[in-house]
Structures are given as C-alpha cells and as structure tokens.
C-alpha cells in the first residue's frame, strides 16, 4: 500500500505510518510539503479544511491514499479557556475523504489568548518552553504531559479514526 503524507513534519509522518500499519502490511510511506490553504493557526472548521486540503494537495494517482493532518483550536464550552486543541486527519483516495480526530486537550490560558491575538501555537510553545522545533519533536502535548503522550500519538489515533470507514467499507457503503 502506497501512502503519501501532506507534510514533512516527522511527528505527523510517524503517526500516519503507525496508524496505517495497524491495519495494513507493506505500507510504503512518502511525504511532501503541501499547503493547507488555511491560516497558519486554524480555528474551528478551518482545521478540518486544512487537513482536507493537505490530503487533496498531496494526492496523485501514484498513491493508494493521501493523508492530511492539521491541528487547531475548537471552541468548546465548559473549559478553562473556551478552546480545545484537536489533531484532525483526512484520508483521501482521489474520490472520497474520511475524517478522524485525535484526543483533545486544553492549552494554558496564556497560549490560547496569544493564539486569539494572532500568533501560532508552535511559536508560543517554543517561546514558553525554550524548546526549538517542539512541534516536530514531541509537540506541545509531549511537553504538557511530560512526554507520556506525544504528538505522534495524537496523529496516530486521528489516522486510525479516519481509517475506520476504509477498513469497514461494507458498513459505510464504500464498496471498492
């Protein structure tokens, strides 16, 4: 199975690989940097469109699937900040898109406020932690959990959720 990831981020690539390998053997993974065609720090449904656009922009007939992964804040009541961060995965076969979400978590209030003021989470978390390229390593979630959960894990789970219709095609009316 040939899969292309619409990102050069090592954490995203590894998460996609691990997700696909839970269901398929002989997964050959490629990656290429593509545009999400959304704001650098997406919020709400823009996050989903970013994942879709990455999958669409990475796709070619050389691959069985393309995968787009985008993280963003979603408005969520009853939280400390009013926002939860989710990793969204989109899997595309040239005809159909499927979407999956990873577990959500809340950033510290200072981070959310700065995002709402126009900055990117990655930039803020690097400043806050002093860790360069945090998002490519273990991500903000890795810092916040003491590396008990890392960005690769969130991506892997989002990909597995997006794969559900593909591995249950009959249930979803997706006869090949």
Secondary structure, 3 states (H helix, E strand, C coil): CEEEECCCCHHHHHHHHHHHHCCCCCCEEEECCCCCCCCCCCECHHHHHHHHHHHHHHCCCCCCEEEEEEEEEEECCCCCCCEEEEEEEEEECCCCEEEEECCCECCCHHHHHHHHCCCCHHHHHHHHHCCCCHHHHCHHHHHHCCCCCCHHHHHHHHHHHHHHHHHCCCCCCCCC
